[in-house]
Amino acid sequence: MQAFLNSFLKSGDGAVTVDWVVLTAAIVGLGVVAGLAVKPSVESKSNAIAASLATPPTNP
């Protein structure tokens, strides 16, 4: 196991793995930020739709 770990650290695979982890974390972070940015608008529209569905229709 020690030999495998040493060869992994000496090769470029470790750096590539770190790059992918950082890239993935950045993409997930951007997704969370985007979700938080649109949440208030989506929530207000959802509440408006729910309110309109809850009120009975009026007969003209």
Steps between C-alpha positions, in 0.01 A plus 500: 500500500785736583662437161173576321456821697855612423462431128163682497652805665801502265286479188282783376181318590484657844511852356235414243277361774537818703417706192181303440396527863550877497314535170210291625482698824494825301217375279298384800564833673381693196190284485420573864553873448276498192233308689509745788481791257179380334335353810309814611353558156401138452354486850284811445373370165426163659305666781303707248411189302399315817280792607329520163432127505363517855241768425178376343414636157244778480196475273455812287 
